[in-house]
Structures are given as C-alpha cells and as structure tokens.
C-alpha cells in the first residue's frame, strides 16, 4: 500500500512539473513575441523621427533623386495660330460656310485653346548632393510623417505598457508628439528640430526595457549624434564639439563589445573612423561638411542596429 501511494505521489509530481514547464515555456514564448514586435515598432518610430530631422536639411541616403519639371505645350498653341491665319484669307462665301457651321468651329477653337494650356512634365535623375543644397523644406512631407506617428503610437503604447513602461512616460511621449505636430504645422524649423530630438530621447529608455544592452548602446549613440546634428544646424560650434565628445564616449560602449555584433565589425570600425574625423574637423565650422559625415555615420549606425 505504501509503495502504491509513493508511486502515485511521484507520478503526480511529474505531472505538476510538466505542467509548470509547459506554462513557463508558453510565457517565455509570449514574452519573446512581444519583444520582437516592439523591436519592429521602435525601429519604425526611430526611422520616422530621423526622417523628419533629415528633411529639415534635405539629407537623403539615396545617391540620386527623381525630379520633375513642367514644360508648356507650345506646339498646340502654334497650330491654333496657323489655323486662324488661313481662315483670314478665305472669301466671303467661305465666311458664310463658317457661320453655317458656327457651333462646330467654336468647339474646335475651344479644344485647341484647352490643348495649348496643358503642360507636360519631363523627369530626370539628379545627384543627391549635400554641399550647396539649398532646397526648400517640404512641410507637406513632414506632416505625413507626423500623421504616421500618430497612427502607430497607439499600438506601440499598449505594447510598451505591457512590458512595464509607466503611464507617466507614455503620456509625456504623447504630449511631445503633439509639440512636434504643432511646430510642423507652424513650419517652425528650430522648434521642430528641438521637439523631435526631445521625442527621440525617450527611445533609449523604452529599448532598455526589452532589448539587450548592445541594442541600447547603439540607440544612445544615435541620440547623441542627433544632438550633434542640432548644434551643427544652428552653427553652435562650441556645443557641437562638446556633443561630439559625448558621442564618442557613448559609441565606445559599442566598440568595447564589438564581438557581440555579429558580422558588423567593419561597420563599427567605419563608424569609429567617422566619429574621430568629426572630432578632428570640428574646427572647420562648416555645417554642410558636418552633414556629409553625419549622413555616413547614421547609415553605419542603422546597419549596426539591424542585428
């Protein structure tokens, strides 16, 4: 009897253990799933915010862009003039025929006039140069970026709340989106830059809640690079030099653990060279030169982030 009881107890323990292990496995899988989802969502927010900042100074990662120029369709208007000239040489009988078909002639005249007013577009490829690029800011595109953020943030906020981000932080982030929207609506370049960078400062804190340290280190470096970008845009060279020092320090955390970034050693080395070059050339005090290096460094950081 004791043996049967002991055997039953052992079987019960095994069943309980299997249940607990399967439950832990399910919870672990669910946690991994939301972390993976958040990684994609934060990457999207990261991209939208940096896109807004880049558009303030017409910085584009692509080497070429498609441009369209409108050309007036002068051929149709020329044809219309020739028609009028030939009718002037007609006899009075011809004039009578014209009156008899007045409705038809009027319709033809309207069609020619309409054709002469139509414009055609010529598309061409142009290099995306930073040096000497004084193109105007496309505020309509920035408004689209903001609307994308609003539509995405609701879902992201729910996922961040699920992993323990406080309501206070989520509310403050939401308020900062409003501030960016207002500055874009007012076409306020300086205010937009300030508000977007303030908004971006939340991302390292969010990522720290669900990602590994190596990912947090990269996004902190991107944040410090954006601060450098702000001071270069405002031509505050002293603050830029201080911020480059902060950038160098934050990126040293990536360099010191470069073995954890599988297959990204070349990109880390390239980024280090660019940061050192930024520091050495900060005395030039030319923002377009900085933007060239900013663009190259941000491209490297984006590759490193994709781990």
N, C-alpha and C positions, 0 to 999 in steps of 0.2 A: 504493500500500500504506500509506504514511504517512497519507494522507487518510482511508482507511478506519479505521485504528487511532485516529486523532484523533476521528473521528465516533463510534466505538464508546465511547470514553472519555467524551465529552460526554454521550452517552445514559445511560451508567452513572451519571455524576454527577447527572443529572436524576432518575433512578430513586431513588438514595440520598436526594436532597433531599426528594423527595415522601414517601418512607417516614418520614424523620425528622420532617417537618412534620405528617404524619398522626398519628405517635406522640405528638408534643408536644400536638397538639390533643386527643387522647384523654386524656392525662394531665391537661391543663387542665380538661377536662370532668369528669373524675373528681374532681378537687380541688374544683371548684365545687359538685359534687353533695354531697360530704361536708360542706362548709362550710354549705351550705343546710340540710342535715339537722341539723347541730349548732346552727344558729341556732334552729331549731324546738325542739330538745331543751332547750337552755339557757333559752329563753323559758318552757318548761313548768316547769322546776325553779325558775326565778325566781318564777313565779306561785304555786307550791305553798308556797315559803318565806314569801312575803309574806302569803299567805292564813293561814298559821299565826299569824304575828305579829298580823295584824288581828283574828283570832278571840280572841286573848288580851284584847282590849279591846272586843270586839263592834263592830268597824268593818266596815261593809258599803258597797260602792259603789252598790248599788241604793237608790232613794229609798223604796221600800216593801218590806215583807216579809209573807208569809202566816203567820198564827198560827192555832193550833187550840186550842179549849177544850172539855173534856169536860163534858157535861150529863147528869145522871141521868135516866133514863126513868121518871118518876113516874106516868105515865098507866097503864102496865100494872099497877103495884102497886095503884093506886086501883081498877082494875077487879076485881082479885082480892079486895079487901076487900068490895066490893059483893056479890060472889057469895057470900061467907061469911055476910053479913048476911041474905040472902034464904033461905039453907038453914036458918038458925036458926028461922024462922017456919013451917017445914013440920010436918005432922002425923006421928005415929008411922008411919003407912003409908008416908009419903014417906021416912022414915028407913030403913024396910025396903027400899024400892026402891034407896036409895043403897047399902046393903050388898050387895044383889044385883049391883050394877054397881061394886063397890069398886075393881076394877082400873082401870076407865075413869075413875072420879073421881080416883084417885090420879095417873094420867097427866096429867089436866087440871090438877091442882094443881101438879105439877112443872113443867109448861110455863109456867104463869103465873109461878111463882117465878123460873124462868130468865129470862123476859122482863123481869121487874121489875129484875133485876140488870144488864141490858145498859145501856151508856151510849152516847149519841150524841155526835158532835163537831160543833161549829159553827166554820166557818172564816171568818176576816176579814182584811182588809188593814190594816196599821198602818205608819205612817211609821218609817223607819229613822233615829231621832234619836241623835246622839252625846251632846248635853247631857243630863245626868241619866240616862243609860243605865247601869243597874247590874245588867244581866242576868248570870247565871252563865255561866262558861266551859263550852262544850260539849267536854269532853275526848274524847268518842267521835268527834266530827268531826275533831279533831286527830290522833287515832290513824289515821283513814282517810287523812289527808294523808301521814303518815309511811309507811304501807304503800304508797302510790302512789310515794313517793320511792324506796323500796327496789326496787320492781318496775321502775322506769325507769332507775335508776342503772347497772345492769349494762351496758345498751346504750350509755348515754352515755359511760361509762368507756372502752369499747372504741373508740368514735369519737374521743374525746379523745386516747387513746394513739396512734391512727393519725396524728394531726397533730402529735405531738411532746410532749404533756404528760407529765411524768415520772411514774414509778411511785410515787415518794415523795408527790407531790401527790395523786395518785389515792387512795392508801392513807390519807392523812391526811383527805381528804374523806369517805371511807367510815367512818372512825373517828368523825368528827363527826356523821354521820347516826346512829350508834349512841348518841352522847351525847344527841342530841335525842330519840331514841326513849325512852331511859331517863327523861329529865326529864318527858316527856309521860306515860309510864306511871306515874310517881310524882305526877303532877298538880302539878308544881313550876313555878309561873308564872314566877318570876325566872330559874330555871335554863333553862327552855325558851327564853325570850327571848334570853338570853346565847348559848346554843348555836346557835340559828337564825341569829343575826347573825354568829357566827363562821363558820358554814357558808356564809353568803351572801358572805363576804369572799373566797371562792375564785372566785366567778363573774367578777369583772372580770379576773382573771388568765387564766381559761380563754378568755374572749371575746377578750382581747388576742392570742391565738394564731391566731385565724381570721377575725376581723371587722375592719372599718375603724375608724379612730380615732374617728369620730363616734359609733359604737355603744358603744365603750369609755367615752367621756366620759359618756354618759347613764347607763350602769350604775354607774359610780363615783359619780355624783350620787345615784342611788337608794340605794346603800350608805351614803353619808353621811347621807341622810335617815333611814334605819333607825337609825343611831346616835343621831340627834336624838330619834327616837321612843322609844328605850330610856331616855334620860335624862329625857324628859318623863314617861314611865310611872312611873319611880322618883322623880319630883319632885326631881331633882338639877338645879336651875335654873342654877347656875354652869357646870356641864359642858354643859348644853343650849345656853347662849349661845356657848360655845367651839365646839360642834359645828355650830351654825348658821353661824358664820364659815367653817368648813371646807366646809360645804355650798355656801355662796355662792361660794367660790373654785373648787370643782370644777365648778359649773354655769357659771362664767364661760368655761370651755373650750367649752361648748356655744354660749353666746351669741356668742363671738368667731368661730365658724364656722357661724352660723345659715343662711348661704346654702347649705350642704351638706345641710340638712334640708329637702328639697323639700316645699313645702306645709305646713310645720309652724311657720312664723314666728309665727302667732297664739298657738300653744300655748307656744312659747318665751317670748314676751312675757308671757303669763299666768303662767307658772312663775316668771319673774323678779319679777313683782309680788308673788306669794305669798311668795317667799323673803324679799324686803325687808320685807314685812309681818310675817313671823315674827320677823325680827330686831328690828323696832320694838316688837312687842308681847310680847317675851320677858320684860319686866319685870312683866307681869301675874301670872305664876307660877300659871297655871291650866291643868291638863293637858287638860281637855276642850276648851278653846279652841284649844290646840295641835293636838289630834286633828282638829278641823274643818279646819284649814289643811293638816295632814299628808294627810288624805284627798283634798283638792282638788289638792294638789301631786302626789301619787302618780298620780292619774288623768291629769294633764297629762304626766308623765314616761312613763307607759305608752303614751300616744298618740305621743309623740316617738320612743319606742323602735321603734314599728311603722313602720319606714322601708322 
